[in-house]
C-alpha cells in the first residue's frame, strides 16, 4: 500500500486482462484512521478514489510467464546450454524481458552463431509471443560456456 496525501492509502483491489499483453489493475484510495490497523472500505463507497494502472501482463503474471518459458526450453535443443531472463524496463521505460542465453561452444562458432541465434529468437517469438501475449519487448544476449566460465561472478544465474 502506498501513502497518498490527505489520509489516503492506495490499496490494490483487483486486476483483469484488458488487451494484448496488458493487465488493468484497479487501485482504490481508502480514507483511513491511523488508529485503525485494518481499514475497511467498499469500491462503491463515495470516499473511494480509483486510479487505473495498466501494466504489462508479464509483470503482473510472472508465475505464468515462468511456466511458458520453461515449456519452451526443451524445444531450443542442444545448442542452448542455459536460458535465463530478467524482467525490467528498457532504456526508454518500456516493459521488457532480457533473455540471457548461453550457447554451446559449437553453436558459438562464427560459422554457426547466426543460425543458432535466429533459431532461439524465432522459437521464443513463435511460441511465447513476448510482445503480443505478455506485453514485453524481447532483448537477447548471448555467451558461450567458455565466456561464461571466464567470469569471476556468474551474473547470469
C-alpha positions in Angstrom: 0.0 0.0 0.0 1.3 3.4 -0.9 0.6 6.5 1.1 -1.3 9.4 -0.5 -1.7 12.9 0.9 -4.8 13.7 2.9 -5.1 10.5 4.9 -5.5 8.1 2.0 -3.6 5.0 1.0 -3.6 3.1 -2.3 -4.8 -0.5 -1.9 -4.7 -2.9 -4.9 -8.3 -4.1 -5.3 -8.1 -6.4 -8.4 -6.8 -6.9 -11.9 -8.2 -8.0 -15.2 -6.9 -8.6 -18.7 -7.6 -5.5 -20.9 -5.8 -6.1 -24.1 -2.9 -7.9 -25.8 -0.2 -8.3 -23.2 -1.7 -5.8 -20.7 -3.4 -6.0 -17.3 -5.6 -3.4 -15.8 -5.0 -3.1 -12.0 -7.5 -1.0 -10.1 -6.3 0.9 -7.1 -8.6 2.4 -4.6 -7.6 5.3 -2.3 -9.0 4.5 1.0 -9.6 7.0 3.8 -8.1 5.6 6.9 -7.8 6.4 10.6 -4.2 6.0 11.9 -5.6 4.2 14.9 -7.2 1.6 12.7 -4.7 -1.0 11.6 -7.1 -2.7 9.1 -9.2 0.0 7.4 -12.4 -1.2 5.8 -13.7 0.1 2.6 -16.0 -0.6 -0.3 -15.4 0.1 -4.0 -18.8 1.6 -4.1 -18.1 3.9 -1.2 -18.1 7.7 -2.0 -14.7 8.0 -0.4 -13.1 5.7 -2.9 -10.9 7.5 -5.4 -9.9 4.9 -8.1 -6.9 5.0 -10.3 -6.3 2.6 -13.1 -2.8 1.4 -13.8 -2.1 -0.6 -17.0 0.9 -2.8 -16.7 2.5 -5.5 -18.9 0.9 -8.9 -18.4 4.4 -10.4 -18.0 5.0 -8.2 -14.9 1.5 -8.9 -13.5 1.6 -12.7 -14.1 5.2 -13.7 -13.5 4.5 -17.3 -12.5 2.6 -17.9 -15.7 5.4 -16.3 -17.7 8.0 -18.5 -16.0 5.9 -21.6 -16.8 5.7 -20.6 -20.5 9.4 -20.1 -20.7 10.1 -23.5 -19.0 7.8 -25.1 -21.7 9.9 -23.7 -24.5 13.3 -24.7 -23.1 13.2 -28.3 -24.4 12.4 -27.0 -27.9 15.6 -25.0 -28.0 17.7 -28.1 -28.5 21.3 -28.9 -27.5 22.8 -25.6 -28.8 21.3 -23.8 -25.8 23.1 -24.7 -22.7 21.2 -22.3 -20.4 18.4 -19.8 -20.7 17.7 -17.2 -18.0 15.8 -13.9 -18.2 15.2 -10.7 -16.3 12.1 -8.5 -16.3 12.7 -4.8 -16.2 12.1 -1.6 -18.1 14.4 -0.9 -21.1 16.3 2.3 -21.7 13.1 4.1 -22.8 10.9 2.8 -19.9 9.1 0.1 -21.9 8.4 -3.2 -20.1 10.9 -5.7 -21.4 12.3 -9.2 -21.0 16.0 -9.6 -21.3 16.9 -13.2 -22.3 20.4 -14.4 -21.4 21.3 -17.4 -23.5 24.4 -19.5 -23.1 25.0 -21.3 -26.4 27.2 -24.4 -26.8 30.8 -23.8 -27.9 29.8 -25.4 -31.3 26.9 -23.0 -31.8 29.1 -20.1 -30.7 31.5 -20.6 -33.6 31.5 -17.8 -36.2 30.1 -20.1 -38.8 27.2 -21.3 -36.6 26.2 -18.3 -34.4 23.9 -16.5 -36.8 21.8 -19.7 -37.4 21.8 -20.6 -33.7 20.7 -17.1 -32.5 18.0 -16.9 -35.2 16.6 -20.3 -34.1 16.4 -19.2 -30.5 14.8 -15.9 -31.3 12.3 -17.4 -33.8 11.3 -20.1 -31.3 10.8 -17.5 -28.5 8.7 -15.2 -30.7 6.7 -18.0 -32.3 5.9 -20.0 -29.2 5.9 -17.4 -26.4 5.0 -14.2 -28.3 6.6 -11.9 -25.7 5.2 -8.7 -27.1 1.7 -9.9 -28.2 0.9 -12.2 -25.3 2.9 -10.7 -22.4 3.4 -7.0 -23.3 7.2 -7.3 -23.1 9.8 -6.2 -25.6 12.3 -9.0 -26.0 16.1 -8.5 -25.9 18.6 -11.2 -26.3 22.2 -11.5 -25.0 24.4 -14.5 -25.9 27.5 -16.0 -24.4 29.4 -19.3 -24.9 30.2 -21.6 -22.0 33.8 -20.5 -22.3 32.9 -16.9 -22.0 30.7 -17.7 -19.0 33.4 -19.7 -17.3 35.9 -16.9 -17.6 33.7 -14.6 -15.5 34.6 -14.5 -11.8 31.0 -13.9 -10.9 28.1 -15.7 -12.5 25.9 -12.6 -13.2 23.6 -14.6 -15.4 22.5 -17.0 -12.6 
